[in-house]
């Protein structure tokens, strides 16, 4: 699932486009709302979510990855 940008929170700083290693936001212009151009390339590293200064980005983790997720305190 691609990143979801809250248009009301986004300050159009371009941080998400700079930190994305997979160019999911390719061709997004500085000073404008970022565009998720290549959602299929997102590998859910959470980098854009963590670096967003106003928490305008959410990441919906696909079900197969959620099933494999294990909280740290549960691991052996």
N, C-alpha and C positions, 0 to 999 in steps of 0.2 A: 504494500500500500504506500502510495506517495506521501510526502510531507503535506500537511494542510496548513495554510497560512491564514491567520485571522486578519482580514483586511482592516478591521477597526483598531487593532493593536499595532500593526506593522508601521514602523516609522521610516521604512524604505532606506535603511542604512547600507544595505548590500553585504552585510556580514555573512549571511547564509550563502550567498553566491561565492564569496571568497573562500570559505572554509570547506565547501563541498568537494570532496576528492573525486567524485564521479561525474561532475558537471551536470547534475540533475537540473540546475537552474540556468543552463546554457542560454545565452542571448538575452538574459535579463539585463536591463539598463540601470545604471546608477541613478539614484533619485526617483526610481519608479518601483511600483509593487513587483516583487520577484515573481517570475513565472516558472512553474514546474514543467519544463520542456520535455524532459526524459524521465518520467516517473518509473519506468521499468528498470532504470539503472540504479535506483536507490537501493542500497543494501543495508539500510537501517542502522547506520553507525551512530546515529543520534547527535552528530557533531553540530548540525545546524540548530537543533533544539537547544543544546547546551550553550552555544555561543550567542544566541539571540538575546540582545540586551533587554527586550521588553516581553519575553515569553510569548511571542506571536505565532510560534510554530509548534504544531503537535505532530507526532509520528504514530501512525496506527501500525502496530506490529502484526504481520500476517499470522494467522492461526497456527500454521506449522511451527513457526518460531516461538510462539507463545507456549506451545505444548512442550518444547524442549527447554524452556527457561526454568532455571532452578535458582531460588534465592540463595545467597551466600551462606546464611546460617544453617540451611538445610543440607548443604554439601558436606561430604565426609572429608 
